[in-house]
Amino acid sequence: VLYTAHAHTTGGRDGRSATDDQQLDLTLAVPVSMGGDGKGTNPEQLFAVGYSACFLGALKHVAGQRQVKLSPDTRIDASVSIGSVPGGFGLAVKMLVHLPGLEREQAMELVDAAHQVCPYSNATRGNIVVDLLVS
């Protein structure tokens, strides 16, 4: 184990979450589109932030291994959707990966390689739909 994060949550989707080191201390709220007041963040937003940050780290890792320099403008626009599935609720992820300065084929190869090493990708593979797009 390289690192373990610890968080304490009360109230569920209408509550509060904080990490043990107090780097995050968030009010949680159900989105307006799901009947809430939207006056806080929600698990889908946190998942979008976490997955995209982790994926960008994996992208930097594989680019470094291949001695490919990524532009400082490299970024990911992530969307996490929640909806009904048989027996409950499910998630779907779409990430638009912007890799300025790279040819499309090279960019796709890096994204595919990052998808193999990213912990979030490994955790979600076969469980939810993850669409990776390159611009």
N, C-alpha and C positions, 0 to 999 in steps of 0.2 A: 504494500500500500504506500503510495507516494504522498497522499493527502486525504483527509476526511473532513468534509464540511458538516457543521452542526447547526441546526435551526430549530426554533421553537415556534409553533403555530397554535393560535387559539381562534375559535370562532369559524373555522373553515373559510369559505369564500367571502364571508362578511366578518372578517376578523383582523388579526394582526400576525405578522411573521417577523422574526428577528433572528439574526445569526448570533452565535455565542460571543463573537468578537465585536458585535454591534456595528459591523461595516454595512449591514443591511438592517433596516428597521422600517417595515412597510405596513401601511394600512391596506387591507384587502377589501375588494368590493366586487359584487356581481356586475357585469357589464349591463348597460342600459338595454341592449338588444336581447338580454336574457332576463329582463324584468327587474334589474337592480338599479341603484342610483349612479353607478359608475364612478363614485368618488374615492377611488383607490385603484391599485393595480389588481391584476387577476393572474391565476396560474398560467393561462395561455400566453400572456405577455412575458411572464418570467421564463417560460419554456422557450419562447422565441428569442429572447435575449441570451439565455444560456446556450442554446443549441448553436445559434449563429456565432457567438463568441468562441465556443469550443471548435466549431467547424473552421473558422478562420485560423485558429491556432494550428489545427491539423493541416490546413492548406499551407501555412508558413513552414511547417515541419517538412512536408513532402517536397515543397519547392526548394528548401535548403538542402535536402538530400540529393536533389537533382541539379543543384547549383543554378537554379532559376531565380533571378531577382524579381520580386514582386514590387509593383508600384506602391508608393505610400497611399495612393488613392484606392487601393483594393478594398472592397467592402462587400457586405452581404445584406440584402434586404430580405428579412425573414417574415413569414406569415404562418401562424398556427391557428387552425380552425378546430372548433369543437362541434360535434353534432351527434345525432342519435345513431346507434348501431344496435343490432339485435342484442337484447339483454342489458343495454345501458348506454354509455356514451363513448365516443372515440375521437381521436385527434387525427389531423392531417397537417403536414408541413410542406411549405413551398419556400425554397430559398433561391433567390436570384443573386448569383455570384458575379460581381463586376471585377474583371481582371484587365484593366487598361494596359495596353502595350503588348499584350500577348496575342498570338494567332489563336483563332478559335479552337483548332485541333489540340494545341498545346494546353490551352486553358481547360478543355474538357478532360484531358488526361490527368491534369493536376486535381481537378474536382473529383474525378472518379477515384484517384488514389487517396485523396483526403477522406472520402466517404468510407474507405476501407479501414482507416486508422482512427477516425474520430470516435470517442467514447459514446457520444449521443447517437451517432449513426449505428454503432454496434448494438446499443441498447434498444433502438427502435426497429432495426432491420427485421422484416417479416411480421411486425406488429402493427405498424401504421404506414400509410402512404407518405412517402417523402419524395417530392419532386425537386430535382436540382436543375436549375437553368443557368446558363452562362450568357452574359451580355458583353 
